[in-house]
Amino acid sequence: MKKYFAMMLAMLLLVGCFAACTKTDKPEAPAGEATPAGEATPAGETTPPPATDKLTVTIVVAGTFGDRSFYDSSKAGGERLAKDFENLNVKYIECNNENHDVQMRDAADAANIVVCVGWEFYDIADIAPEYPNVSFIWIDNATETPVKNVLNITYAQNEGSFLAGYIAAAMSKTGTVGAVGGEDNMTINDFIVGYKQGAAYFNEATKVEVNYTNTYDDPAKGKDCAKILHDRGADVIFQIASKAGDGVFEAAQEGGFYAIGVDSDQKYINDAVIICSMKKEVGNSIYDAVAKYLSGDKSLWGTTWVADMSNGYVGIGYGEAGATQQVPDDIKAAVEELQAKIVSGEIKVDTTRN
Amino acid sequence: MNNSGPSFWTTASSTLHFMLSSATPVALAALGGLLTEHAGIMNIGMDGMILMGAFVAAAVAAIAKSALLGVLAVIFLGVLIGLFFALFTVKLRSDEFIIGCALNTLALGLTGYLADAWFGLDGIRIDMTIPAMQNAYFHNINVPLIKEVPFLGDVFSGHTAFVYITWLLVIVMWLFVYRTPMGFWIRASGESPDTLRTAGKNPERMKWIASILCGVFCGLAGASLSLGKLNCTFVENMSDSRGYIAFACVIFGGANPVKVFLAALMFGFFDALGDQLKVIIQSDLPYAYLVNAIPYVITIIMMVYVVVSGQRRRERIAKQQLRKLEQK
């Protein structure tokens, strides 16, 4: 008796383990658990599954959903795809910051398009050639040499951050602005370089203080990091730390200073303290790339596509209609002008991308 | 430094302030972990317990709009987790390492799933501008007299209730472990269960009690994170390995509540110091990496210290016994 009970509980634990790593939450997907592409193994040559079958797009995110920012933007893109294309089956996998290669393989075993969201998926350069029939999209980073079935999408976050830096400096009363980054790496520093340059563009004397949380999951850490910057005089703080950045908004609320959101338009999270967001339209770019694929145009694969300000994937958002507007119209107008200058190439924004 | 940065003393007081606040969740969890350690259970499942505590606290507080109810719920949940943990490790005698791992994975998946199912993709966050929500989390307390003292005020005032309660609990736990019969039995259940059995006490029962209390403390640690440090917020994986640090603190402190608390403070200090230094020495990349490595370097140094001092102690005891034998 006892044994059966233990067995049952152990099974429950096991189920819990699976719930942790692969969470596919698409309600109406009873039909397509896995297209037979996986069974055919990498070597299989008859690729696209029979025409009657649905195409499967699997979005693999490096962290977890629920950041209301980067990853959730990719999910929004996936949801739009599922809505607009009937023959599409969209699945989601969260890696929770580990086993990126394993999750990527699992996704590729049973999908036609695998979207890898996060700079962490370095193994794509080795794994993608093993699945010649699967098309990969790598968000936020690029393979060193082009891989035939990989489309790299990188974002000109430095350009959007330039505008964020300009707004921050213009809104600051103390002349000191801050940024809380998730990690000291190339992508995050690309934001920061642009942010610093934008702040300096408004006023050479603006001081920019930067802190790193070294985690994307821990809002408590983000809160401490923002408080430290506030103690040092920063009264507008730009968060670039996913879920950890949530703490920045809380610190702003408690400390009475302004914050700038990132990736998605985060204004709705806290209308009182978030003055604007540096938007990086990950979802839209995924949507557009997949839509292109579905229309038969695969010319993008094997290249790196820079989604930048000129094609509208990077910019500033001030929230939806009805949101409180802290940024005065004259600053907004100046930002518009700067945007035009960046697009025309008149202003060159520094970058850490290579 | 020409641009009038904060003075050394402001930086120092703010570092110590953050040391106290970030040590609290770790210390609370470690206070529970030291009980299971005394009872001879290697508990690496604390991280999962914290995460579940953080979730339940935030969920209940957000729905009931009451932080106190959240804490009550967490205590109840802690008992359940403790029972669950003891069922496997004590009653069914499974490998505690595996159960700990399973608990961590289960907590991660379960809380993420439930947060998604009940509160939507966003996880749990409340709109702080709604007045009714002001009761859903613990506010910082400005301690009346200490607040006025120049340096100490900045360090010791302005924390949430959890921080102060933790200090109290450290003393209570020390008294419990070393000055009460129950504490003695719990220690005996780990060190020498047969002796305890000879004395007419059931060591397994002590292990159950230790594990239930551990669940409660870890749950409180989670609540201190989601309701104390943050304003009723839960996001997936927000415990961020604090349970493992707590486990390290238990080992460093030799499962003595006071020493364990000091170990947690030390981790908190280097954590806070790192946060400050990262800002001060900006853009000097090699230094920045060095700063990030500080906590790990300290961990290794402490590890060496613990191993060496443990060995010294054993040598000393062995020599003493040898001398006794020679005298006879």
Interface residues (C-beta under 8 A of the other chain):
Chain A: K2 A6 L9 L13 G16 C17 F18 A19 A20 C21 K23 D25 T64 F65 G66 D67 R68 D72 K75 E94 N96 N97 D184 K207 E209 V210 N211 Y212 N214 T215 D217 D218 P219 A220 K221 K223 D224 C225 K227 I228 L229 D231 R232 G233 K243 D246 G247 E250 Q253 E254 I269 N270 D271 A272
Chain B: N3 G5 P6 T10 S14 F18 S21 S22 P25 L87 F88 L92 S94 A102 T105 L106 L108 G109 L110 G112 Y113 A115 D116 L121 D122 G123 R125 D127 M128 T129 N140 L225 K229 L230 N231 T233 V235 E236 N237 M238 D240 A272 D275 Q276 K278 V279 Q282 S283 L285 A288 Y289 N292
